[in-house]
Amino acid sequence: MRKAKICGLSTPQTVQAALDGGAAYLGFVFFDRSPRNVAPELAARLIAPVRQTAAKAVALLVDPDDATVDQIARIVRPDFIQLHGRETPERTAAVAARAGIPVIKVLPVSEAADIDPARAYEGAAEHLMFDAKPPKDADRPGGLGEPFDWTLLAGRRFERPYLLAGGLDPWNVAQALASSGAPIADVSSGVERGPGLKDPSLIAAFLEAVRRV
């Protein structure tokens, strides 16, 4: 059975929509250039109902320093930390060890060779995530609503379940999962009615589409 992660949540209503729809992972962004950025204290309140379920809370960070890792671990207490920057395998392992929290490491993809570095992260991260590589002039590393060629992942095998991200929405996620073979779909902008404005009805539609795959 395929699973889904709804990323960039920022309101109680959209958190509840994700839980009601059966999301396995709920993501919260801590990156000030993102329209989905939330304060750690707000995220801690939003995560409270998640702790009453089997769903997991994920804190998205971009090249965090140790002080940021400590702050998120202390205030938010997520189940996973998602590293969405240029973190090396060594830094990925160091963040996981420092926080005592497993890591999801994001790898940007535009061609087959971009998947090859995944092997180096498998010992450091609990999960990998493959996302579309952003344009060179982009001001943030993800959440841009652009897909990559999902078939680049077809037939690939990894030590742990991985997530597919980049331009997914309720209308293309079934094809994306079938083309890639990915076990987990990640969505952010694809369930929004505007930058950072999650739509509960789109969240429900996305989760239903994943459930039907």
Secondary structure as UniProt FT lines:
FT   STRAND          3..6
FT   HELIX           12..20
FT   TURN            21..22
FT   STRAND          25..29
FT   TURN            32..33
FT   TURN            35..36
FT   HELIX           40..47
FT   HELIX           48..52
FT   STRAND          56..61
FT   HELIX           66..75
FT   STRAND          80..83
FT   HELIX           89..99
FT   STRAND          103..109
FT   HELIX           112..115
FT   TURN            116..117
FT   HELIX           118..121
FT   TURN            122..124
FT   STRAND          127..132
FT   TURN            136..137
FT   HELIX           150..153
FT   TURN            154..155
FT   STRAND          162..164
FT   TURN            170..172
FT   HELIX           173..180
FT   STRAND          184..187
FT   HELIX           189..191
FT   STRAND          192..194
FT   TURN            195..196
FT   STRAND          197..198
FT   HELIX           200..211
//
